[in-house]
Amino acid sequence: MKQPLPEMAKPMSRRAFLSLTGTLSLGVATVGLPLPTEAVKFDPALYKVSKSRLGMGTFINMIALHPSQGEAEDAIGRAFEEIYRLSDIMTRYKSGSQVSHLNSSGTLNEVPPELMQVLRSSLHYHGISRGTFDITVKPIVDLYQQSFKANNAPPSPEALEDVLARVGSQHLSLTPNSVSFARSEMEITLDGIAKGYIVDRAMDLLREQNIQHALINAGGDILVYGGKGEGKSWKIGIQDPWNRKVNVDVVALNNGAIATSGNYEVFFDREKLFHHLIRPNSGSPAPETASVTIRAASCMEADAIATSVYVMGPARGNQFIRQLHSIEGLVINSQRKKMPSSGWNRI
Protein backbone atom coordinates (compact mmCIF):
# COMPACT_ATOMS: atom_id res chain seq x y z
CA MET A 1 0.00 0.00 0.00
CA LYS A 2 1.37 3.40 0.75
CA GLN A 3 2.61 6.65 2.07
CA PRO A 4 0.50 9.72 1.87
CA LEU A 5 -1.37 11.91 -0.20
CA PRO A 6 -3.42 13.76 2.44
CA GLU A 7 -5.05 11.45 5.02
CA MET A 8 -3.06 8.48 3.80
CA ALA A 9 -2.54 4.98 5.13
CA LYS A 10 1.03 3.89 5.72
CA PRO A 11 2.23 1.10 3.40
CA MET A 12 1.84 -2.29 5.00
CA SER A 13 1.96 -5.01 2.30
CA ARG A 14 3.75 -6.70 -0.59
CA ARG A 15 1.97 -4.34 -2.98
CA ALA A 16 3.12 -1.38 -0.93
CA PHE A 17 2.87 0.84 -3.94
CA LEU A 18 -0.40 2.70 -4.08
CA SER A 19 -1.54 5.56 -1.88
CA LEU A 20 -5.06 6.87 -1.61
CA THR A 21 -6.70 9.68 0.25
CA GLY A 22 -9.04 9.05 3.14
CA THR A 23 -7.81 5.70 4.41
CA LEU A 24 -7.47 4.83 8.06
CA SER A 25 -3.96 4.88 9.51
CA LEU A 26 -2.90 1.36 10.40
CA GLY A 27 -1.02 0.23 13.46
CA VAL A 28 -1.35 -3.26 14.86
CA ALA A 29 1.11 -5.70 16.35
CA THR A 30 -1.03 -8.80 16.84
CA VAL A 31 -1.70 -10.83 13.71
CA GLY A 32 -5.43 -11.43 13.25
CA LEU A 33 -6.51 -8.68 15.66
CA PRO A 34 -9.39 -6.66 14.15
CA LEU A 35 -8.75 -2.95 14.05
CA PRO A 36 -11.46 -0.62 15.39
CA THR A 37 -14.11 0.85 13.16
CA GLU A 38 -13.85 4.57 12.49
CA ALA A 39 -17.12 6.41 11.93
CA VAL A 40 -17.40 10.15 11.39
CA LYS A 41 -19.92 12.52 9.87
CA PHE A 42 -18.58 13.03 6.33
CA ASP A 43 -21.08 15.68 5.22
CA PRO A 44 -24.64 16.65 6.23
CA ALA A 45 -26.05 13.60 4.41
CA LEU A 46 -23.43 10.88 4.83
CA TYR A 47 -21.43 9.05 7.47
CA LYS A 48 -17.95 7.84 6.57
CA VAL A 49 -17.38 4.40 8.07
CA SER A 50 -13.89 2.90 7.74
CA LYS A 51 -12.60 -0.45 8.99
CA SER A 52 -9.24 -2.17 8.52
CA ARG A 53 -8.49 -5.82 9.14
CA LEU A 54 -5.82 -8.33 8.27
CA GLY A 55 -6.61 -10.75 5.46
CA MET A 56 -5.15 -12.29 2.31
CA GLY A 57 -1.67 -11.70 3.70
CA THR A 58 -2.09 -7.93 3.94
CA PHE A 59 -4.10 -5.11 5.50
CA ILE A 60 -7.53 -4.57 3.99
CA ASN A 61 -9.21 -1.20 4.40
CA MET A 62 -12.88 -0.60 3.55
CA ILE A 63 -14.58 2.76 3.46
CA ALA A 64 -18.33 3.20 3.00
CA LEU A 65 -20.22 6.48 2.80
CA HIS A 66 -23.87 6.06 3.74
CA PRO A 67 -26.72 7.97 5.42
CA SER A 68 -26.91 5.30 8.14
CA GLN A 69 -23.81 4.59 10.21
CA GLY A 70 -25.24 1.29 11.44
CA GLU A 71 -26.13 0.03 7.97
CA ALA A 72 -22.66 0.91 6.68
CA GLU A 73 -20.99 -0.92 9.57
CA ASP A 74 -23.17 -3.98 8.98
CA ALA A 75 -22.40 -3.98 5.24
CA ILE A 76 -18.66 -3.74 5.83
CA GLY A 77 -18.82 -6.59 8.35
CA ARG A 78 -20.59 -8.81 5.81
CA ALA A 79 -18.05 -7.88 3.13
CA PHE A 80 -15.17 -8.93 5.37
CA GLU A 81 -16.91 -12.24 6.07
CA GLU A 82 -17.11 -12.83 2.32
CA ILE A 83 -13.41 -12.05 1.92
CA TYR A 84 -12.48 -14.62 4.55
CA ARG A 85 -14.82 -17.24 3.08
CA LEU A 86 -13.35 -16.90 -0.40
CA SER A 87 -9.78 -16.69 0.90
CA ASP A 88 -10.19 -20.05 2.63
CA ILE A 89 -11.14 -21.58 -0.72
CA MET A 90 -8.38 -20.09 -2.85
CA THR A 91 -5.33 -19.91 -0.62
CA ARG A 92 -2.43 -22.25 -1.31
CA TYR A 93 -1.04 -21.77 2.20
CA LYS A 94 -3.69 -23.71 4.14
CA SER A 95 -3.65 -27.48 3.88
CA GLY A 96 -7.43 -27.71 3.98
CA SER A 97 -8.17 -25.35 1.10
CA GLN A 98 -9.45 -26.56 -2.25
CA VAL A 99 -6.38 -25.17 -4.01
CA SER A 100 -4.08 -27.05 -1.64
CA HIS A 101 -6.05 -30.23 -2.25
CA LEU A 102 -5.69 -29.76 -6.01
CA ASN A 103 -1.95 -29.16 -5.70
CA SER A 104 -1.42 -32.25 -3.55
CA SER A 105 -3.67 -34.68 -5.44
CA GLY A 106 -3.62 -33.35 -9.01
CA THR A 107 -7.40 -33.30 -9.26
CA LEU A 108 -10.36 -31.60 -7.62
CA ASN A 109 -13.99 -32.62 -8.03
CA GLU A 110 -17.03 -30.52 -7.13
CA VAL A 111 -15.06 -27.32 -7.57
CA PRO A 112 -16.73 -24.37 -5.79
CA PRO A 113 -18.26 -22.04 -8.39
CA GLU A 114 -16.14 -19.11 -7.23
CA LEU A 115 -12.93 -21.07 -7.69
CA MET A 116 -14.09 -22.32 -11.07
CA GLN A 117 -14.71 -18.75 -12.17
CA VAL A 118 -11.17 -17.75 -11.17
CA LEU A 119 -9.69 -20.79 -12.93
CA ARG A 120 -11.60 -20.06 -16.13
CA SER A 121 -10.63 -16.40 -15.95
CA SER A 122 -7.00 -17.44 -15.46
CA LEU A 123 -7.14 -19.45 -18.67
CA HIS A 124 -8.66 -16.44 -20.43
CA TYR A 125 -5.78 -14.19 -19.36
CA HIS A 126 -3.31 -16.93 -20.22
CA GLY A 127 -4.76 -16.97 -23.72
CA ILE A 128 -4.89 -13.24 -24.43
CA SER A 129 -1.39 -12.73 -22.94
CA ARG A 130 -0.04 -15.57 -25.10
CA GLY A 131 1.05 -17.55 -22.08
CA THR A 132 2.59 -14.71 -20.07
CA PHE A 133 -0.03 -14.94 -17.33
CA ASP A 134 0.21 -18.46 -15.96
CA ILE A 135 -1.05 -19.77 -12.64
CA THR A 136 1.04 -22.97 -12.97
CA VAL A 137 4.35 -21.20 -12.20
CA LYS A 138 4.31 -22.33 -8.57
CA PRO A 139 6.95 -25.07 -9.12
CA ILE A 140 9.36 -22.43 -10.46
CA VAL A 141 8.72 -20.07 -7.55
CA ASP A 142 9.23 -22.93 -5.10
CA LEU A 143 12.47 -23.94 -6.84
CA TYR A 144 13.91 -20.43 -6.49
CA GLN A 145 12.94 -20.30 -2.82
CA GLN A 146 14.52 -23.69 -2.13
CA SER A 147 17.67 -22.91 -4.10
CA PHE A 148 18.37 -19.60 -2.38
CA LYS A 149 17.58 -21.09 1.02
CA ALA A 150 19.96 -24.00 0.49
CA ASN A 151 22.72 -22.42 -1.62
CA ASN A 152 22.12 -18.66 -1.64
CA ALA A 153 22.14 -18.95 -5.42
CA PRO A 154 19.62 -19.31 -8.25
CA PRO A 155 18.74 -22.81 -9.45
CA SER A 156 20.87 -24.51 -12.06
CA PRO A 157 19.78 -24.56 -15.71
CA GLU A 158 19.24 -28.30 -15.37
CA ALA A 159 16.94 -27.88 -12.39
CA LEU A 160 14.98 -25.16 -14.17
CA GLU A 161 14.60 -27.29 -17.28
CA ASP A 162 13.19 -30.11 -15.18
CA VAL A 163 10.67 -27.84 -13.47
CA LEU A 164 9.58 -26.13 -16.69
CA ALA A 165 8.21 -29.46 -17.91
CA ARG A 166 5.57 -29.08 -15.17
CA VAL A 167 4.54 -25.53 -16.11
CA GLY A 168 1.89 -24.47 -18.58
CA SER A 169 -1.79 -23.65 -18.19
CA GLN A 170 -2.46 -25.61 -21.36
CA HIS A 171 -1.98 -28.70 -19.17
CA LEU A 172 -4.97 -27.78 -16.99
CA SER A 173 -8.11 -29.77 -17.74
CA LEU A 174 -11.43 -28.20 -16.73
CA THR A 175 -14.88 -29.76 -16.90
CA PRO A 176 -18.06 -27.99 -15.73
CA ASN A 177 -17.33 -28.93 -12.09
CA SER A 178 -13.82 -30.42 -11.89
CA VAL A 179 -10.20 -29.57 -12.59
CA SER A 180 -7.15 -31.80 -13.01
CA PHE A 181 -3.53 -31.63 -14.09
CA ALA A 182 -2.47 -33.36 -17.31
CA ARG A 183 1.12 -33.70 -16.03
CA SER A 184 2.42 -35.00 -12.75
CA GLU A 185 3.74 -32.69 -10.00
CA MET A 186 2.01 -29.60 -11.38
CA GLU A 187 0.83 -26.96 -8.92
CA ILE A 188 -0.98 -23.65 -9.18
CA THR A 189 -0.84 -20.32 -7.38
CA LEU A 190 -3.67 -17.81 -7.65
CA ASP A 191 -1.62 -14.99 -6.14
CA GLY A 192 -1.86 -12.90 -9.32
CA ILE A 193 -5.64 -12.99 -9.68
CA ALA A 194 -7.55 -14.27 -6.62
CA LYS A 195 -7.09 -11.14 -4.52
CA GLY A 196 -8.60 -9.01 -7.26
CA TYR A 197 -11.51 -11.41 -7.66
CA ILE A 198 -12.20 -11.45 -3.92
CA VAL A 199 -12.14 -7.63 -3.75
CA ASP A 200 -14.65 -7.53 -6.62
CA ARG A 201 -16.97 -9.91 -4.77
CA ALA A 202 -16.70 -7.89 -1.56
CA MET A 203 -17.67 -4.73 -3.45
CA ASP A 204 -20.60 -6.57 -5.04
CA LEU A 205 -21.82 -7.40 -1.56
CA LEU A 206 -21.53 -3.76 -0.44
CA ARG A 207 -23.56 -2.65 -3.46
CA GLU A 208 -26.20 -5.31 -2.79
CA GLN A 209 -26.63 -3.72 0.65
CA ASN A 210 -27.32 -0.33 -0.92
CA ILE A 211 -23.89 1.20 -0.30
CA GLN A 212 -23.58 3.89 -2.98
CA HIS A 213 -20.05 5.18 -2.27
CA ALA A 214 -17.26 2.80 -1.29
CA LEU A 215 -13.57 2.01 -1.49
CA ILE A 216 -11.76 -1.27 -0.81
CA ASN A 217 -7.97 -1.35 -0.59
CA ALA A 218 -6.47 -4.82 -0.20
CA GLY A 219 -2.75 -4.25 -0.01
CA GLY A 220 -2.74 -1.99 -3.06
CA ASP A 221 -5.43 -3.75 -5.07
CA ILE A 222 -7.93 -0.89 -4.99
CA LEU A 223 -11.57 -0.86 -6.10
CA VAL A 224 -13.89 2.13 -5.82
CA TYR A 225 -17.58 2.67 -6.47
CA GLY A 226 -19.67 5.82 -6.70
CA GLY A 227 -16.99 8.39 -5.98
CA LYS A 228 -16.96 10.20 -2.64
CA GLY A 229 -20.33 11.88 -3.04
CA GLU A 230 -21.16 15.38 -4.26
CA GLY A 231 -19.26 14.74 -7.50
CA LYS A 232 -15.92 14.13 -5.78
CA SER A 233 -13.51 11.41 -6.91
CA TRP A 234 -11.23 9.13 -4.95
CA LYS A 235 -7.62 10.21 -5.50
CA ILE A 236 -5.00 7.48 -5.78
CA GLY A 237 -1.28 8.20 -5.74
CA ILE A 238 1.15 5.93 -7.58
CA GLN A 239 4.37 5.66 -5.63
CA ASP A 240 7.88 5.83 -6.99
CA PRO A 241 9.39 2.29 -7.06
CA TRP A 242 12.64 3.63 -5.60
CA ASN A 243 11.24 6.11 -3.09
CA ARG A 244 7.89 5.32 -1.49
CA LYS A 245 7.64 8.80 -0.01
CA VAL A 246 7.21 10.21 -3.51
CA ASN A 247 4.23 9.85 -5.83
CA VAL A 248 5.10 9.64 -9.51
CA ASP A 249 1.49 10.20 -10.50
CA VAL A 250 -2.02 10.73 -9.13
CA VAL A 251 -5.25 9.52 -10.69
CA ALA A 252 -8.88 10.37 -9.92
CA LEU A 253 -11.31 7.48 -9.91
CA ASN A 254 -15.08 7.33 -9.43
CA ASN A 255 -15.67 3.71 -10.45
CA GLY A 256 -13.23 0.93 -11.24
CA ALA A 257 -9.96 -0.56 -10.09
CA ILE A 258 -6.25 0.12 -9.85
CA ALA A 259 -3.62 -2.58 -9.27
CA THR A 260 0.18 -2.53 -9.35
CA SER A 261 2.81 -5.21 -9.89
CA GLY A 262 6.44 -4.46 -9.07
CA ASN A 263 9.77 -6.13 -8.41
CA TYR A 264 9.84 -4.53 -4.95
CA GLU A 265 7.29 -7.06 -3.73
CA VAL A 266 9.02 -10.39 -3.02
CA PHE A 267 12.71 -11.18 -3.54
CA PHE A 268 14.44 -14.51 -3.15
CA ASP A 269 17.90 -12.98 -2.50
CA ARG A 270 19.26 -10.23 -0.27
CA GLU A 271 20.70 -8.35 -3.25
CA LYS A 272 17.19 -8.07 -4.75
CA LEU A 273 18.19 -9.40 -8.14
CA PHE A 274 15.77 -12.33 -8.23
CA HIS A 275 12.08 -11.64 -7.63
CA HIS A 276 8.87 -13.65 -7.77
CA LEU A 277 7.48 -12.30 -11.07
CA ILE A 278 8.61 -15.20 -13.24
CA ARG A 279 8.57 -15.65 -16.99
CA PRO A 280 6.79 -19.00 -17.40
CA ASN A 281 8.50 -19.86 -20.68
CA SER A 282 12.07 -19.46 -19.39
CA GLY A 283 11.77 -19.67 -15.61
CA SER A 284 13.69 -16.42 -15.14
CA PRO A 285 12.54 -13.25 -13.35
CA ALA A 286 11.44 -10.47 -15.70
CA PRO A 287 14.28 -7.91 -15.59
CA GLU A 288 13.28 -4.80 -17.53
CA THR A 289 10.36 -3.38 -15.53
CA ALA A 290 10.22 -1.62 -12.17
CA SER A 291 6.44 -1.39 -11.86
CA VAL A 292 3.19 -1.65 -13.78
CA THR A 293 -0.04 0.02 -12.67
CA ILE A 294 -3.24 -0.93 -14.46
CA ARG A 295 -6.62 0.79 -14.39
CA ALA A 296 -9.56 -1.45 -15.32
CA ALA A 297 -13.26 -1.94 -14.66
CA SER A 298 -12.68 -4.85 -12.24
CA CYS A 299 -9.99 -5.54 -9.70
CA MET A 300 -9.47 -9.07 -10.99
CA GLU A 301 -8.75 -7.75 -14.46
CA ALA A 302 -6.42 -5.04 -13.19
CA ASP A 303 -4.58 -7.63 -11.06
CA ALA A 304 -4.09 -10.15 -13.88
CA ILE A 305 -3.18 -7.59 -16.54
CA ALA A 306 -0.64 -5.85 -14.26
CA THR A 307 1.12 -9.17 -13.71
CA SER A 308 1.01 -9.99 -17.42
CA VAL A 309 2.40 -6.63 -18.53
CA TYR A 310 5.17 -6.74 -15.95
CA VAL A 311 6.36 -10.14 -17.13
CA MET A 312 6.12 -9.13 -20.81
CA GLY A 313 8.44 -6.17 -20.35
CA PRO A 314 7.84 -2.48 -21.18
CA ALA A 315 7.73 -2.56 -24.99
CA ARG A 316 5.57 -5.63 -25.45
CA GLY A 317 3.53 -4.78 -22.36
CA ASN A 318 2.59 -1.33 -23.66
CA GLN A 319 1.60 -2.83 -26.99
CA PHE A 320 -0.54 -5.36 -25.14
CA ILE A 321 -2.31 -2.60 -23.17
CA ARG A 322 -3.15 -0.80 -26.42
CA GLN A 323 -4.87 -3.93 -27.71
CA LEU A 324 -7.21 -4.20 -24.72
CA HIS A 325 -10.57 -2.49 -24.46
CA SER A 326 -11.11 -0.12 -21.50
CA ILE A 327 -7.66 -0.80 -20.01
CA GLU A 328 -5.07 1.90 -19.26
CA GLY A 329 -1.67 1.55 -17.68
CA LEU A 330 1.47 3.22 -16.42
CA VAL A 331 4.71 1.27 -16.92
CA ILE A 332 7.95 2.37 -15.25
CA ASN A 333 11.01 0.60 -16.63
CA SER A 334 14.21 -0.26 -14.82
CA GLN A 335 15.82 2.96 -16.15
CA ARG A 336 13.08 4.97 -14.34
CA LYS A 337 11.30 5.98 -17.54
CA LYS A 338 7.54 6.45 -17.18
CA MET A 339 5.54 5.02 -20.06
CA PRO A 340 1.80 5.85 -19.74
CA SER A 341 -0.80 4.54 -22.15
CA SER A 342 -2.62 7.05 -24.34
CA GLY A 343 -5.71 7.15 -22.11
CA TRP A 344 -3.92 7.26 -18.77
CA ASN A 345 -5.52 10.23 -17.02
CA ARG A 346 -3.56 12.36 -14.59
CA ILE A 347 -4.67 15.20 -12.33
Order of alpha helices (4+ residues) and beta strands (2+ residues): beta-beta-beta-beta-alpha-alpha-beta-alpha-alpha-alpha-beta-beta-alpha-beta-beta-beta-beta-beta-beta-alpha-alpha-beta-beta
